């Protein structure tokens, strides 16, 4: 019952095992080869029958005193039959038990299939998966030069670029945004917390002040302050009047407010229009002193670190950090899909440049070949047992009878020639032995 259920019918009248053995499929081409094997079997068997008939006729002629030639023919035919039968037995014993008899060491392939698979795996491991073999073969291939010449061709660089883009899109599609955002957010936060930023900010600010890079910001602040004062003059005067004592007359408060506003506006206007205004110099000195404090003052550096921690702990800041991945992901996918994007054009140009260098630079070729050899040797030596187990496990998963039929379909035709050759060689050997026997009077 189990054996019946493990098989599936095929359209060509044959059966193939289901499950793992089904991978080793018996195809229509195999059936055609098997028909060729049957024809060769018929030929070899016909030759055996022919020598048997010749033997009978020669013996009959020999007993009838037909002449000395009959003995030679009978000896040749007899030895030919022996050779044909011996080779028939040897060929048949590979795939099945001759005449169904339980003779030891027959049906070798069905009964020894797993051992043959293990031996094949060991043979491959020892002779093909050794470090010396891999290195010798790779050096003979000259991978560096060939790869360089191949990559230097524009169409090949385009193909590699397209494949890399497809792989990048696939990887970004598989990744879940929430997982990546969490990892990115944690990494950025952890990195920011681990590094003290005050000295770096201080050095940057010091360089900016020394180069005068901050002056444009001061100009912008002065312009915006002037414009704001012009637009909100009434608000400034009201604020001044509102802070005056209650016992002062209102007109005095108004006069004071107007005076304060005009002086403030004049100060801001002069600061805006005079690059050498004293207030600007004070800003320069303040920023320069602050840059020094950021680098050397312990208290200032501690305050900056506390401020940094407070800012990083805010939820909106964490949301901004996490959402940065979405923008980067969309940008990368868009660039990968666009054949004319700067990303793909640069990758293509880099590949062609690398190919041109590899094709001509012997040192670079040696490096690439050394990396390739090292990587493959590591894989082969580290995972040799896993690779060979693929062979042994695959062979072990094949159905014994099905495997035997498939192998016989592929090599059986040549094996039938062994039967034919055995018949011919046996006949010639028998004739030679009989002739020598007659020559020496045996």
C-alpha positions as CSV (number, residue, x, y, z in Angstrom):
1,X,0.0,0.0,0.0
2,X,2.7,2.5,1.0
3,X,4.7,1.6,-2.1
4,X,1.7,2.2,-4.3
5,X,1.0,5.6,-2.6
6,X,4.7,6.7,-3.1
7,X,4.4,6.5,-6.8
8,X,2.7,8.8,-9.3
9,X,1.6,7.7,-12.9
10,X,3.3,9.4,-15.8
11,X,1.9,10.0,-19.3
12,X,4.6,7.9,-21.0
13,X,3.5,4.8,-19.1
14,X,6.4,4.9,-16.6
15,X,6.2,5.6,-12.9
16,X,8.1,8.2,-10.9
17,X,8.4,8.2,-7.2
18,X,6.7,11.1,-5.4
19,X,8.3,13.3,-2.8
20,X,12.1,13.8,-2.8
21,X,12.7,11.1,-5.3
22,X,10.4,12.8,-7.7
23,X,13.2,15.4,-8.2
24,X,15.1,12.7,-10.1
25,X,12.4,12.6,-12.7
26,X,12.2,9.9,-15.4
27,X,11.5,11.9,-18.5
28,X,10.4,11.1,-22.1
29,X,14.0,11.4,-23.2
30,X,14.9,8.7,-20.6
31,X,12.3,6.4,-22.1
32,X,13.6,6.9,-25.6
33,X,17.1,6.0,-24.3
34,X,15.7,3.0,-22.6
35,X,14.2,1.8,-26.0
36,X,17.7,2.1,-27.4
37,X,19.0,0.0,-24.6
38,X,16.3,-2.7,-25.3
39,X,17.4,-2.7,-29.0
40,X,21.0,-3.2,-28.0
41,X,20.0,-6.0,-25.5
42,X,18.2,-7.7,-28.3
43,X,21.3,-7.4,-30.5
44,X,23.6,-8.8,-27.8
45,X,21.1,-11.6,-27.0
46,X,20.8,-12.4,-30.7
47,X,24.6,-12.7,-31.0
48,X,24.6,-15.1,-28.0
49,X,21.9,-17.1,-29.7
50,X,23.8,-17.1,-32.9
51,X,27.0,-18.5,-31.3
52,X,24.9,-21.0,-29.5
53,X,23.5,-22.2,-32.8
54,X,26.9,-22.2,-34.4
55,X,28.2,-24.3,-31.5
56,X,25.4,-26.9,-31.9
57,X,26.0,-27.1,-35.6
58,X,29.8,-27.3,-35.2
59,X,29.5,-30.1,-32.6
60,X,27.1,-31.9,-34.9
61,X,29.5,-31.6,-37.8
62,X,32.4,-32.6,-35.6
63,X,30.6,-35.8,-34.6
64,X,29.8,-36.4,-38.2
65,X,33.4,-36.4,-39.1
66,X,33.0,-33.2,-41.2
67,X,36.7,-32.4,-40.7
68,X,39.1,-30.7,-38.4
69,X,37.6,-27.2,-39.0
70,X,34.5,-28.2,-37.0
71,X,36.5,-28.4,-33.8
72,X,37.9,-24.9,-34.2
73,X,34.5,-23.5,-34.9
74,X,33.0,-25.3,-31.9
75,X,35.8,-24.1,-29.6
76,X,35.3,-20.5,-30.7
77,X,31.5,-20.7,-30.4
78,X,31.8,-22.3,-27.0
79,X,34.1,-19.7,-25.6
80,X,32.0,-17.0,-27.2
81,X,28.9,-18.3,-25.3
82,X,30.9,-18.3,-22.1
83,X,32.1,-14.8,-22.6
84,X,28.6,-13.6,-23.5
85,X,27.0,-15.3,-20.5
86,X,29.7,-13.9,-18.1
87,X,29.3,-10.4,-19.4
88,X,25.5,-10.7,-19.3
89,X,25.7,-11.7,-15.7
90,X,28.1,-8.8,-14.9
91,X,25.9,-6.2,-16.6
92,X,22.7,-7.6,-15.2
93,X,24.1,-7.7,-11.7
94,X,24.6,-4.0,-11.7
95,X,20.9,-3.3,-11.9
96,X,19.0,-6.4,-10.7
97,X,19.4,-10.0,-9.5
98,X,20.1,-12.3,-12.5
99,X,17.1,-14.6,-13.1
100,X,15.7,-13.3,-9.8
101,X,18.2,-15.4,-7.8
102,X,19.5,-14.0,-4.5
103,X,23.1,-14.2,-5.6
104,X,25.5,-12.2,-3.3
105,X,26.9,-9.0,-4.7
106,X,24.2,-8.6,-7.4
107,X,21.6,-5.7,-7.9
108,X,24.5,-3.5,-6.9
109,X,23.0,-0.1,-7.7
110,X,19.6,-0.7,-6.0
111,X,21.1,-2.2,-2.9
112,X,24.3,-0.1,-2.6
113,X,22.7,3.2,-3.7
114,X,23.3,5.0,-0.4
115,X,26.9,3.7,-0.1
116,X,27.6,4.8,-3.7
117,X,26.2,8.2,-2.8
118,X,28.4,8.5,0.3
119,X,31.4,7.3,-1.8
120,X,30.6,9.9,-4.4
121,X,30.3,12.6,-1.8
122,X,33.7,11.6,-0.3
123,X,35.3,11.5,-3.8
124,X,34.0,15.0,-4.6
125,X,35.1,16.4,-1.2
126,X,38.6,15.0,-1.5
127,X,39.3,15.7,-5.1
128,X,37.2,18.8,-5.9
129,X,36.7,20.6,-2.7
130,X,40.2,20.8,-1.4
131,X,42.0,24.2,-0.9
132,X,44.8,23.3,-3.3
133,X,42.4,22.3,-6.1
134,X,40.3,25.5,-5.7
135,X,43.4,27.8,-5.7
136,X,44.9,26.1,-8.7
137,X,41.7,26.2,-10.7
138,X,41.0,29.9,-9.8
139,X,44.6,30.9,-10.7
140,X,44.3,29.2,-14.1
141,X,41.0,31.1,-14.8
142,X,42.5,34.5,-14.3
143,X,39.3,35.9,-12.8
144,X,40.6,39.4,-12.2
145,X,41.5,40.1,-15.9
146,X,38.4,38.4,-17.2
147,X,36.1,40.2,-14.8
148,X,37.7,43.5,-15.6
149,X,37.3,43.1,-19.4
150,X,33.7,42.0,-18.9
151,X,32.8,44.9,-16.7
152,X,34.5,47.4,-19.0
153,X,31.9,46.7,-21.6
154,X,29.0,49.3,-21.4
155,X,26.3,46.7,-21.8
156,X,27.7,44.5,-19.1
157,X,28.0,47.5,-16.7
158,X,24.4,48.3,-17.5
159,X,23.3,44.8,-16.7
160,X,25.2,44.7,-13.4
161,X,23.8,48.1,-12.5
162,X,20.2,46.9,-13.2
163,X,20.7,43.8,-11.2
164,X,22.1,45.7,-8.2
165,X,19.2,48.2,-8.4
166,X,16.7,45.3,-8.5
167,X,18.4,43.7,-5.5
168,X,18.5,47.0,-3.6
169,X,14.8,47.6,-4.3
170,X,14.0,44.1,-3.2
171,X,15.9,44.5,0.0
172,X,14.2,47.8,0.9
173,X,10.8,46.3,0.1
174,X,11.4,43.3,2.4
175,X,12.5,45.5,5.3
176,X,9.7,46.7,7.6
177,X,9.8,50.5,8.0
178,X,8.9,50.2,11.7
179,X,11.8,47.9,12.4
180,X,14.3,50.0,10.5
181,X,13.1,53.2,12.1
182,X,13.4,51.8,15.5
183,X,17.0,50.6,14.8
184,X,18.0,53.9,13.2
185,X,16.5,55.9,16.0
186,X,18.2,53.9,18.6
187,X,21.5,54.0,16.8
188,X,21.4,57.7,16.3
189,X,20.3,58.4,19.9
190,X,22.9,56.0,21.4
191,X,25.7,57.5,19.2
192,X,24.6,61.1,20.1
193,X,24.5,60.2,23.8
194,X,27.9,58.5,23.7
195,X,29.7,61.4,22.1
196,X,30.3,64.8,23.8
197,X,29.3,67.4,21.3
198,X,30.4,70.6,23.2
199,X,34.1,70.4,22.1
200,X,33.2,69.8,18.5
201,X,30.6,72.5,18.4
202,X,33.2,74.9,20.1
203,X,35.8,74.1,17.4
204,X,33.3,74.6,14.6
205,X,32.1,77.9,16.1
206,X,35.6,79.1,16.6
207,X,36.5,78.5,13.0
208,X,33.2,80.1,11.8
209,X,33.9,83.2,13.9
210,X,37.6,83.4,12.7
211,X,36.5,83.2,9.1
212,X,33.7,85.7,9.6
213,X,31.0,83.2,8.6
214,X,28.7,84.3,11.4
215,X,28.4,87.9,10.0
216,X,25.7,87.0,7.5
217,X,23.6,85.6,10.3
218,X,24.1,88.8,12.3
219,X,23.2,90.8,9.2
220,X,20.0,88.8,8.8
221,X,19.1,89.2,12.5
222,X,19.7,93.0,12.3
223,X,17.6,93.3,9.2
224,X,14.7,91.3,10.7
225,X,14.9,93.2,14.0
226,X,14.8,96.5,12.1
227,X,11.8,95.4,10.1
228,X,10.0,94.1,13.1
229,X,10.5,97.4,15.0
230,X,9.2,99.4,12.1
231,X,6.1,97.2,11.9
232,X,5.5,96.9,15.6
233,X,6.5,100.4,16.9
234,X,3.2,100.8,18.7
235,X,3.6,97.5,20.5
236,X,7.1,98.5,21.7
237,X,5.8,101.9,23.1
238,X,2.8,100.3,24.7
239,X,5.1,97.8,26.4
240,X,7.3,100.6,27.8
241,X,4.3,102.6,29.0
242,X,2.8,99.5,30.6
243,X,6.0,99.1,32.7
244,X,6.0,102.7,34.0
245,X,5.1,103.4,37.6
246,X,1.4,104.2,38.2
247,X,2.1,107.6,39.8
248,X,3.8,109.1,36.7
249,X,1.6,111.2,34.3
250,X,0.5,109.5,31.2
251,X,2.0,112.0,28.8
252,X,5.4,111.4,30.5
253,X,5.0,107.7,30.0
254,X,4.2,108.3,26.3
255,X,7.2,110.5,25.9
256,X,9.5,108.0,27.5
257,X,8.0,105.2,25.4
258,X,8.6,107.2,22.2
259,X,12.1,108.0,23.2
260,X,13.0,104.4,24.0
261,X,11.5,103.2,20.7
262,X,13.4,105.8,18.7
263,X,16.7,105.0,20.5
264,X,16.1,101.3,20.0
265,X,15.3,101.8,16.3
266,X,18.3,104.0,15.8
267,X,20.6,101.4,17.5
268,X,19.3,98.6,15.4
269,X,19.6,100.7,12.2
270,X,23.1,101.7,12.9
271,X,24.0,98.1,13.8
272,X,22.5,97.0,10.5
273,X,24.2,99.6,8.4
274,X,27.6,99.8,10.1
275,X,29.8,96.6,9.7
276,X,32.2,98.0,12.3
277,X,29.5,98.9,14.9
278,X,30.7,98.3,18.5
279,X,27.8,96.0,19.1
280,X,28.9,93.8,16.3
281,X,32.3,93.6,17.8
282,X,30.7,92.6,21.1
283,X,28.9,89.8,19.4
284,X,32.1,88.6,17.8
285,X,33.9,88.6,21.2
286,X,30.9,86.9,22.8
287,X,30.9,84.1,20.2
288,X,34.7,83.7,20.4
289,X,34.6,83.4,24.2
290,X,31.6,81.0,24.0
291,X,33.6,78.8,21.5
292,X,36.5,78.7,24.0
293,X,34.2,77.9,26.9
294,X,32.6,75.0,24.9
295,X,36.0,73.5,24.5
296,X,37.5,74.1,27.9
297,X,35.0,75.2,30.5
298,X,33.7,72.2,32.4
299,X,30.4,73.8,33.6
300,X,29.6,75.0,30.0
301,X,30.2,71.6,28.6
302,X,28.1,70.0,31.2
303,X,25.2,72.3,30.5
304,X,25.4,71.6,26.8
305,X,25.3,67.8,27.5
306,X,22.3,68.2,29.7
307,X,20.6,70.3,27.0
308,X,21.5,67.7,24.4
309,X,20.0,64.9,26.5
310,X,16.8,66.9,27.1
311,X,16.4,67.6,23.4
312,X,17.0,63.9,22.4
313,X,14.5,62.7,25.0
314,X,11.7,64.8,23.5
315,X,9.2,62.7,21.6
316,X,9.0,65.0,18.6
317,X,12.8,64.7,18.1
318,X,12.6,60.9,18.2
319,X,9.8,61.0,15.7
320,X,11.9,63.2,13.4
321,X,14.9,60.8,13.7
322,X,12.8,57.8,13.0
323,X,11.0,59.4,10.1
324,X,14.3,60.1,8.4
325,X,14.4,56.5,7.3
326,X,11.2,56.9,5.3
327,X,12.6,59.8,3.3
328,X,15.9,58.1,2.7
329,X,14.1,54.9,1.6
330,X,11.9,56.7,-0.8
331,X,14.8,58.6,-2.2
332,X,16.9,55.4,-2.7
333,X,14.0,53.5,-4.3
334,X,13.3,56.3,-6.7
335,X,16.9,56.6,-7.7
336,X,17.2,52.8,-8.2
337,X,14.2,52.7,-10.4
338,X,15.2,55.6,-12.6
339,X,17.7,54.5,-15.2
340,X,19.0,58.1,-15.7
341,X,19.3,58.9,-11.9
342,X,22.5,60.2,-10.6
343,X,22.8,57.1,-8.4
344,X,22.6,54.6,-11.2
345,X,24.8,56.7,-13.5
346,X,27.5,56.9,-10.9
347,X,27.3,53.2,-10.2
348,X,27.6,52.4,-13.9
349,X,30.5,54.7,-14.3
350,X,32.2,53.3,-11.2
351,X,31.8,49.7,-12.5
352,X,33.2,50.6,-15.9
353,X,36.1,52.4,-14.3
354,X,36.8,49.4,-12.1
355,X,36.6,47.1,-15.1
356,X,39.1,49.2,-17.0
357,X,41.5,49.1,-14.1
358,X,41.1,45.4,-13.5
359,X,41.8,44.7,-17.1
360,X,45.1,46.4,-17.1
361,X,46.3,46.7,-13.5
362,X,48.2,43.6,-12.5
363,X,48.3,44.5,-8.8
364,X,44.6,45.1,-8.6
365,X,44.0,41.8,-10.4
366,X,46.2,40.0,-7.9
367,X,44.2,41.6,-5.0
368,X,40.9,40.6,-6.5
369,X,42.0,37.1,-7.2
370,X,43.5,36.8,-3.7
371,X,40.2,37.9,-2.2
372,X,38.3,35.5,-4.4
373,X,40.6,32.6,-3.6
374,X,40.4,33.3,0.1
375,X,36.6,33.5,0.1
376,X,36.1,30.3,-1.9
377,X,38.7,28.4,0.0
378,X,37.1,29.5,3.3
379,X,33.7,28.3,2.0
380,X,35.0,25.1,0.7
381,X,37.0,24.2,3.8
382,X,34.4,25.3,6.3
383,X,31.3,23.9,4.6
384,X,32.8,20.9,2.8
385,X,30.8,18.4,4.9
386,X,27.6,20.4,4.2
387,X,28.3,20.4,0.4
388,X,29.1,16.7,0.2
389,X,26.1,15.9,2.4
390,X,24.0,17.5,-0.3
391,X,25.2,14.7,-2.7
392,X,24.8,11.9,-0.2
393,X,21.4,13.1,1.1
394,X,20.1,13.6,-2.4
395,X,21.1,10.1,-3.5
396,X,19.7,8.7,-0.3
397,X,16.4,10.3,-1.2
398,X,16.1,8.6,-4.6
399,X,13.9,5.6,-5.0
400,X,16.3,2.6,-5.6
401,X,14.3,1.0,-8.4
402,X,13.7,4.2,-10.1
403,X,17.3,5.3,-9.9
404,X,18.5,2.0,-11.3
405,X,16.1,2.3,-14.3
406,X,17.3,5.8,-15.0
407,X,21.0,5.0,-14.7
408,X,20.5,1.9,-16.9
409,X,18.7,4.1,-19.5
410,X,21.7,6.4,-19.7
411,X,24.6,3.9,-19.7
412,X,22.9,0.6,-20.6
413,X,23.5,0.9,-24.3
414,X,27.3,1.0,-23.7
415,X,27.0,-1.9,-21.3
416,X,25.4,-4.0,-24.0
417,X,28.4,-3.4,-26.2
418,X,30.4,-5.0,-23.4
419,X,28.2,-8.2,-23.9
420,X,28.9,-8.0,-27.6
421,X,32.6,-7.5,-27.1
422,X,32.6,-10.3,-24.6
423,X,31.1,-12.7,-27.1
424,X,33.6,-11.7,-29.8
425,X,36.6,-11.6,-27.5
426,X,35.6,-14.9,-25.9
427,X,35.3,-16.6,-29.3
428,X,38.7,-15.3,-30.4
429,X,40.3,-16.4,-27.1
430,X,38.6,-19.8,-27.3
431,X,39.8,-20.2,-30.9
432,X,43.4,-19.2,-29.9
433,X,43.5,-21.6,-27.0
434,X,42.1,-24.5,-29.1
435,X,44.6,-23.7,-31.8
436,X,47.5,-23.7,-29.4
437,X,46.3,-27.0,-27.9
438,X,46.2,-28.6,-31.3
439,X,49.6,-27.2,-32.2
440,X,51.3,-28.7,-29.1
441,X,49.4,-31.9,-29.4
442,X,47.3,-31.4,-26.2
